Amino acid sequence: MPEEFIGKATHYFDKISVAAIKLTGDLKSGDQIHLVGHGADFTQTVASMQVDGQEVTAAKAGDEIGLKVDSKAKEGVDVYLVKE
């Protein structure tokens, strides 16, 4: 499936399995994303994300989000939106 680069992880919070991601594209709950690089290579559905500590269902390019991730996503991991 085709993928579109939509952001990069800027930090990973190990204890709570949350990645801080700077978005270059739009993202919404239910989207499929592929995280790859720095030892990560997994796909997951966006289930829970926050902007400025508030739960949101959508975020836009330029936002910095906190995203609950299924696996480690260290600083520098690339985030791609999986297109159907």
C-alpha positions in Angstrom: 0.0 0.0 0.0 1.2 3.5 -0.7 2.4 5.6 2.2 2.8 9.4 2.8 5.4 10.9 5.2 3.5 12.8 7.8 5.9 13.4 10.7 8.9 12.5 12.8 9.2 11.4 16.5 10.9 14.0 18.6 10.8 12.2 21.9 9.7 8.8 23.4 8.3 8.4 26.9 9.2 4.8 27.8 7.1 4.4 30.9 3.8 5.4 29.3 4.6 4.2 25.7 3.9 7.6 24.2 5.8 9.2 21.3 5.9 13.0 20.7 5.5 13.5 17.0 5.9 16.7 15.0 3.4 16.5 12.1 4.0 17.6 8.6 0.6 16.2 7.5 -2.8 15.7 8.9 -3.7 12.8 11.1 -7.0 11.6 12.7 -8.2 8.8 14.9 -8.6 5.5 13.1 -5.8 6.2 10.6 -3.3 3.5 9.9 0.3 4.6 10.4 3.7 3.0 9.8 6.6 3.9 12.1 10.0 3.1 10.8 13.7 3.8 11.7 16.0 3.6 14.7 15.0 0.0 15.4 11.2 0.6 14.9 9.2 -0.9 12.0 5.6 -1.4 12.9 2.1 -0.4 11.7 -0.7 0.5 14.0 -4.1 2.3 14.1 -4.2 5.7 15.7 -6.3 5.1 18.9 -5.3 7.9 21.3 -3.5 11.2 20.7 -3.2 14.5 22.5 -2.3 18.1 21.6 -1.2 20.3 24.5 -2.4 17.6 27.0 -5.9 17.5 25.6 -7.4 14.4 23.9 -8.1 15.1 20.2 -9.6 13.1 17.3 -7.7 15.0 14.6 -4.4 17.0 14.3 -3.0 19.0 11.5 0.4 19.7 9.9 2.5 21.8 12.3 1.0 20.2 15.5 3.1 18.4 18.0 1.1 15.4 19.2 1.5 12.8 21.9 0.6 9.4 20.5 0.1 6.2 22.4 2.2 3.6 20.5 2.3 -0.2 20.4 6.1 -0.4 20.3 9.1 1.8 21.0 9.3 4.8 18.7 12.6 6.6 19.7 13.5 10.1 18.6 14.0 10.3 14.8 11.5 7.6 13.9 9.7 8.5 10.7 5.9 8.3 10.6 4.0 7.5 7.5 0.2 7.5 6.8 -0.8 4.3 5.1 -3.1 5.1 2.2 -5.8 2.6 1.3 
